[in-house]
Amino acid sequence: MTKSKLIKITVPVLIAIFAGIQFIPVEKTNPPVTGDIDAPPAVSSILKRACYDCHSNETKWPWYSKIAPVSLLIANDVNEGREYLNFSIWKDLSEEGHQSIKMAILEKISKGEMPLPQYKLAHPEAKLTDYDKKIIKQWIEPEKGVRP
């Protein structure tokens, strides 16, 4: 088979597949907020900017979240993020739960693992600066610094 024939067959097949996957239903929900995190304004501002799209029930679903396969990836990231940590149900957790999650937050941001690289590509404003990390660390470990 010649290269030109292969292209003539492959391109329409790929277009058909792309069109077909648009019909795969993707659930994009924002359940009610039952108890938001009670953090100082500086911390809340950082969390809302960098974390809430995946770790709360206040996700802002961008236009491209309607186009497969990106829609599937975004919905998966949000569902996994909410499963791991959901600031919208923070008040439902115990104090021990709060401390455990705070330490996990500190570890993830210290290692640069959060926000996810693919999220920062689409949302450069979510990138945490050294100052942002310092504010969060002081909130999590107030005995080591001034509380924001």
Summary of the structure (lengths in Angstrom):
residues: 148
radius of gyration: 20.0
end to end distance: 67.5
largest distance: 71.2
contacts: 372
relative contact order: 0.14
helix: 64%
strand: 1%
